[in-house]
Amino acid sequence: MNHYEKGRHIPDIDTLKRMADELGVPINYFFCESELTAELAKLIANMTETEQAALIAELNKKQP
């Protein structure tokens, strides 16, 4: 894990899936650019599809 964190090695997709499963996070968590978006990724991944659709609808209402 340390080699991945320091950029010495780049994990393949299967390794990323295993790491995500072990950490209890979605794969896209690893690609978030901020703590805030990483937290959102975790929360959204734990929602049902219905809840996700409702969230999208609510957020779209706030768009200009």
C-alpha positions in Angstrom: 0.0 0.0 0.0 2.8 2.4 0.8 4.3 2.1 -2.7 0.9 3.1 -4.1 0.6 6.1 -1.8 4.1 7.3 -2.7 3.5 6.8 -6.4 6.1 4.1 -6.8 3.6 1.7 -8.3 0.3 2.2 -10.0 -2.4 -0.4 -9.1 -4.3 -2.1 -11.9 -8.1 -2.1 -11.9 -8.4 -5.4 -10.1 -6.1 -4.2 -7.4 -8.2 -1.0 -7.1 -11.4 -3.0 -6.8 -9.9 -5.1 -4.0 -8.6 -2.1 -2.2 -11.9 -0.3 -2.5 -13.7 -3.4 -1.2 -11.3 -3.7 1.7 -11.7 0.0 2.6 -15.4 0.0 2.1 -15.3 2.8 -0.5 -16.3 3.0 -4.2 -13.5 2.9 -6.8 -14.1 6.5 -7.8 -13.1 7.5 -4.2 -9.5 7.1 -5.2 -9.8 9.7 -8.0 -11.5 12.4 -6.0 -9.6 15.7 -5.9 -10.7 16.8 -2.5 -11.8 15.3 0.9 -15.3 16.8 0.3 -15.8 15.0 -3.0 -14.4 11.8 -1.6 -16.9 12.0 1.3 -19.7 12.6 -1.2 -18.6 9.6 -3.3 -18.9 7.4 -0.2 -22.3 8.7 0.8 -23.7 8.4 -2.7 -22.4 4.8 -3.1 -24.4 3.8 0.0 -27.6 5.2 -1.3 -30.2 3.2 -3.2 -30.8 4.0 -6.9 -34.1 5.7 -5.9 -32.3 7.9 -3.4 -29.6 8.7 -5.9 -32.2 9.7 -8.5 -33.9 11.9 -5.9 -30.6 13.6 -5.1 -29.9 14.3 -8.7 -33.4 15.7 -9.2 -32.9 18.0 -6.2 -29.5 19.2 -7.3 -30.8 19.8 -10.8 -33.4 22.1 -9.3 -30.6 24.3 -8.0 -28.9 24.7 -11.4 -29.5 28.1 -13.1 
